[in-house]
Amino acid sequence: MEIYISTDVETDGPIPGPNSLLSFGSAAFTGDKQLLGTFQANLETLADAKGDPDTLEWWAKHPEAWAACRSNLEAPSAAMVRYVEWIKGLGGRPVFVAYPAGFDFLFVYWYLIRFTGSSPFGFSALDVRSFAMAELRVDYAASSKKHMPKEWFDDLPHLHVALSDALEQGAMFCNMLQQNRKSRS
């Protein structure tokens, strides 16, 4: 059974290594939208990294979200080991899901390899917007959230807080998946 692990990250810049993963949250769903569990971690910054000025300027405009990702910090090495153990405890085949997967997976994968030596997701990630593009049968530019049907969205906030946003996008993905599966039957 596939377990869809909706994941959102908060960072202090555009790439891992020179910049740090500040926080990440994951919500594990079955294809029928059953929430199996959640995971969250706020990380200490990398010793040799520094925040990107443009990203830090964005954070200055979101002080509540910044405060949320800077409390209860833990070492990345401990958090990533804990994350892998959580994923393994879910059972099933983990599928990384994000919006946008290209950004979120980049950070999570880099941190997994650096701090645990492997990734339970392998090399792949499912991008929600690309799935929307296929489901809507439109060009990529016409597949953003503002073009998506209202029935794909649950009444959940988008707070720029990793776990909250992972829950929001995970519910949206499950709604899309259920619609896709109904249209095939």
C-alpha positions as CSV (number, residue, x, y, z in Angstrom):
1,M,0.0,0.0,0.0
2,E,1.3,3.5,-0.9
3,I,1.4,6.0,1.9
4,Y,1.3,9.6,0.6
5,I,3.6,11.7,2.8
6,S,2.6,15.3,2.1
7,T,5.6,17.4,3.1
8,D,6.2,21.2,3.4
9,V,9.5,22.9,4.2
10,E,10.5,26.3,5.5
11,T,14.1,27.4,4.6
12,D,16.3,30.5,4.9
13,G,17.3,30.4,1.2
14,P,16.8,28.7,-2.2
15,I,19.3,25.7,-1.9
16,P,20.4,23.3,0.8
17,G,24.0,23.5,1.9
18,P,24.6,27.2,1.5
19,N,21.2,27.7,3.1
20,S,19.5,25.8,5.9
21,L,16.2,23.8,6.2
22,L,14.6,25.6,9.1
23,S,11.5,23.5,9.6
24,F,9.6,20.7,7.9
25,G,6.4,18.9,8.5
26,S,4.9,15.8,7.0
27,A,1.4,14.4,7.1
28,A,0.9,10.7,6.1
29,F,-2.3,9.9,4.2
30,T,-3.8,6.8,2.6
31,G,-5.2,7.2,-0.8
32,D,-8.7,7.4,0.7
33,K,-7.6,10.4,2.8
34,Q,-7.1,8.7,6.1
35,L,-4.5,10.6,8.1
36,L,-2.1,8.0,9.6
37,G,0.1,10.5,11.5
38,T,2.2,13.6,11.4
39,F,5.8,14.6,11.9
40,Q,7.4,18.0,12.5
41,A,10.8,19.3,13.3
42,N,12.4,22.7,13.7
43,L,16.1,22.5,12.9
44,E,19.2,24.2,14.0
45,T,20.8,26.0,11.1
46,L,23.8,24.4,9.4
47,A,27.1,25.7,10.9
48,D,28.6,26.6,7.5
49,A,25.4,28.1,6.0
50,K,23.9,31.6,6.0
51,G,20.5,33.0,5.2
52,D,19.8,34.4,1.8
53,P,19.0,38.1,2.0
54,D,15.9,38.0,-0.1
55,T,14.5,35.0,1.8
56,L,15.2,36.7,5.2
57,E,13.5,39.8,3.9
58,W,10.4,37.6,3.2
59,W,10.6,36.1,6.7
60,A,10.7,39.6,8.2
61,K,7.2,40.1,6.8
62,H,5.9,36.9,8.4
63,P,7.0,37.1,12.1
64,E,4.5,34.6,13.4
65,A,5.6,32.0,10.9
66,W,9.3,32.8,11.7
67,A,8.7,32.4,15.4
68,A,6.9,29.0,14.8
69,C,9.9,27.6,12.9
70,R,12.5,28.9,15.3
71,S,11.2,27.4,18.6
72,N,12.1,24.0,20.0
73,L,15.1,23.5,17.7
74,E,16.9,20.2,17.3
75,A,20.0,19.1,15.6
76,P,19.4,18.1,11.9
77,S,21.1,14.8,12.5
78,A,18.7,13.8,15.3
79,A,15.6,15.1,13.4
80,M,16.4,13.2,10.2
81,V,17.0,9.9,12.0
82,R,13.7,10.4,13.9
83,Y,12.0,11.2,10.5
84,V,13.2,8.0,8.9
85,E,12.1,5.9,11.9
86,W,8.7,7.6,11.7
87,I,8.3,6.8,8.0
88,K,9.4,3.2,8.6
89,G,6.8,2.9,11.4
90,L,4.0,3.8,9.0
91,G,4.3,0.6,7.0
92,G,3.5,0.7,3.3
93,R,5.5,2.3,0.5
94,P,6.2,6.0,1.2
95,V,5.5,8.4,-1.6
96,F,6.8,12.0,-1.1
97,V,4.1,14.5,-2.0
98,A,4.7,18.3,-2.2
99,Y,3.6,21.6,-3.8
100,P,6.2,22.3,-5.3
101,A,8.0,19.0,-5.0
102,G,11.0,20.3,-6.8
103,F,11.8,22.7,-3.9
104,D,10.6,20.7,-0.9
105,F,12.1,17.4,-2.0
106,L,15.4,19.0,-2.8
107,F,15.8,20.1,0.8
108,V,14.4,16.9,2.4
109,Y,16.4,14.6,0.2
110,W,19.7,16.6,0.7
111,Y,19.2,16.5,4.5
112,L,18.3,12.8,4.5
113,I,21.4,11.9,2.5
114,R,23.7,14.1,4.5
115,F,22.5,13.0,8.0
116,T,21.3,9.4,7.5
117,G,23.0,8.3,4.3
118,S,19.8,7.3,2.5
119,S,16.3,8.2,1.6
120,P,13.2,6.1,2.2
121,F,11.6,7.9,-0.8
122,G,14.4,6.8,-3.2
123,F,14.9,9.5,-5.9
124,S,11.3,10.4,-6.6
125,A,8.6,12.9,-5.5
126,L,5.1,13.5,-6.6
127,D,4.4,17.1,-7.5
128,V,0.8,18.2,-6.7
129,R,0.8,20.9,-9.4
130,S,2.0,18.6,-12.1
131,F,-0.8,16.1,-11.1
132,A,-3.2,19.0,-11.3
133,M,-1.9,19.9,-14.8
134,A,-2.6,16.3,-15.9
135,E,-6.0,16.1,-14.1
136,L,-7.2,19.4,-15.5
137,R,-5.7,18.8,-19.0
138,V,-4.2,22.3,-19.1
139,D,-0.7,23.8,-19.5
140,Y,1.4,24.1,-16.4
141,A,0.8,27.9,-16.2
142,A,-2.9,27.2,-15.9
143,S,-2.5,24.6,-13.2
144,S,-1.8,26.8,-10.1
145,K,-4.0,26.8,-7.1
146,K,-6.0,29.8,-8.4
147,H,-7.1,27.7,-11.4
148,M,-8.0,24.5,-9.4
149,P,-11.6,23.6,-8.6
150,K,-12.9,24.6,-5.2
151,E,-13.9,21.0,-4.4
152,W,-10.2,20.1,-4.2
153,F,-9.7,22.4,-1.2
154,D,-10.7,21.7,2.4
155,D,-11.2,24.6,4.7
156,L,-7.6,24.5,6.0
157,P,-5.3,27.5,6.5
158,H,-2.1,28.2,4.7
159,L,0.1,29.7,7.4
160,H,3.7,29.2,6.2
161,V,4.0,26.8,9.1
162,A,5.4,23.5,7.8
163,L,3.0,21.0,9.4
164,S,-0.1,23.1,8.9
165,D,0.8,23.6,5.2
166,A,1.6,19.8,4.8
167,L,-1.9,19.0,6.2
168,E,-3.5,21.5,3.8
169,Q,-1.7,20.2,0.7
170,G,-2.1,16.6,1.7
171,A,-5.9,16.9,2.0
172,M,-5.9,18.7,-1.4
173,F,-3.9,16.0,-3.0
174,C,-6.2,13.3,-1.6
175,N,-9.2,15.1,-3.0
176,M,-7.5,15.2,-6.4
177,L,-6.6,11.6,-6.2
178,Q,-10.1,10.5,-5.2
179,Q,-11.5,12.5,-8.1
180,N,-9.0,10.9,-10.5
181,R,-9.9,7.4,-9.3
182,K,-13.6,8.0,-9.6
183,S,-13.2,9.3,-13.2
184,R,-11.5,6.0,-14.1
185,S,-14.2,3.7,-12.6
